[in-house]
Amino acid sequence: MRDARSKIVNLEKLRAILLASRQANKIIVLSNGCFDTLHVGHIRYLQAAREEGDVLVTAVNTDSSVRSLKGANRPILDEQARAQLVAAIDAVDFVVVFSEPNVERLLKELRPHVHAKGTDYTSDTVPERATAARLGIRVAIVGDPKNHSTRALLDSIRKGTNA
């Protein structure tokens, strides 16, 4: 069994890994998210993303980008802890940490075959849809219905109820 930390790579190393994957005719999928306290919705999203191809790369937001997206009290877990938790999921092959508000730059640099987004998006609301279309990257909406969220989990913990 591979150590989860070995799945966390920088962009330069990831580009080399994906070049070899492409040469082996592997289908590369990019997923992304904050993953601030993992919940079942995250697991189902990542498992469904993996079903779209052979190699799943998951981009995890930096702490500063989570704060700008989710507010001053987030993240709950720091970026290295979140990256390691995501890397420990069997469906995930590699994790890269990114600081931008969306993954347009990663789509341009990594050129995955598929960009997987959760069911809280539609094909019309994916922030990177124009970039993906221009690069010939298929967008796949995957996972179970958005009945889970970190915000709801945190609210239930604060209230002392079951999520």
N, C-alpha and C positions, 0 to 999 in steps of 0.2 A: 504494500500500500504506500502510495506517495504522500510525503509530508505536504500538508496544505500550503505551508509557506513557500515551497518550491514552485507553486503554481502562480505566485504573485511575481510579475515581471515588469520591467520598464519597457517603454515603447520601442526602444532600439532592439532589445532582445526579442520582443514580440514580433516585430517586423520580420526578423530572420526566421523565427519559428513558423510564421504564416507563409513565408516564401516556400519553405520545405513542404508545408501542408498543401499548398497550391500545386507544387510539382508532383505531389502524390495524388492529385485529383481529388482532394478532400474539399467538402463544402464547408465554408467558414461562416459562422453565425456570430453577430455581435449583439449582446444584450447590455443593458445599463440600468443603474439606479443608485439611490442613496443607501438602501438596505440598512436603515437605522433601526436596530432591533429586528432581527429576522422573525418572520411569521410564516404561516402556512401558504399564504398567497405568494410570497417570494419564492418558496420552494416550487410550487406548481408552475409559476412563471418560468423559472429557470429550467425545470424539467421539460416543459413544452417547447422552450426555445431550443434546447438540445435536440429535440426531435426534428427540427428544421434542417439539421446538417450533421457533419462529422466532428467539427471542432467548435466548441462554444467558448468564446471570449466574453467575459463580463467586465464592463467598465464600472468602477465604483467612484462616486463623487468624493472629492476632498472635503475636509471639514468646512473650509471656507465656502465652498459652493453649496454644501448642505445648508449652512446658515443663511445664505442669500436666497435659497429656494424655500426653506421651511421655517425660518425665523430664528431669533436670537437664542432660544433655549435648545436648539438642536445643533449638532447631532447629540444623541445620548452616548453613543460609542464612538471612539475616535476612528479615523480612516484606516489605520492599520488593523485594528480589531475587526472592523466591518469587512475589510478585504480578506482577512484570514477566515472569518466565518463563511463568506461566500466561497472562498477557495476550498473549504472543507466539504462542500456539496459535490457529490459524485458527478452530477451532470455538467459541472463547470470544469473546463480544461485549463483555462488561464484567466487571471485577473490582472487588470491594469487600473491604476488610480488616475483620475483626470480632474482638471480644475475648471473647465469651461461650463457654461450653463446648459449646454447640450453636447451631443457627440458628433456634430458635423465634422470637426477636425479629425476625429478618429475614423470616421467613414472615409474621408479623403485619404488619410495616411495608410489605413489598414486594408481598405477595399474588400470588405467581407462580401460574400455572395448574398447574405440575408441580414437584415436589421430587424431584430425581434423586439417588439414593444408589448407591454401588458394591456389587458383589456380595459384599462382606464383611458385608453386612446382608441381612436378610430383611424382609418386610413387617411381621413381628412385632417385630423388633429395632431398627427405625429410631427413634432417640431422640425425634424430633419427630412421630411418627406421630399422636398424639392431637391435637396442635395442627393438623397438616395436615388431619386428618379434620374437625375442628370448623370450619375455614375453607373447606372444600370444595376443598382442594388435593390433586391426585392424586399419590401417591408412586409413582415408577418405580425399580425396581432395574435398573441398567444397567451395561454394561461386560463385560469378559471375566472368567472365573473368577479368584478371588483367588490367583493364582500368583506375584504380584509384591508386594514391600513394600520400603519404604525401609529398614526394620530389616534385612531379608535382604540388601539391596544393601550396606549399611554393614558387615554382618558379613563378606560375601564380600570386600570391599575390605580389611578388617583382616586377613583370612586369606590374601589374595593369590590368591583363586580367582575364576572367572567366575560372575557372577550369572545 
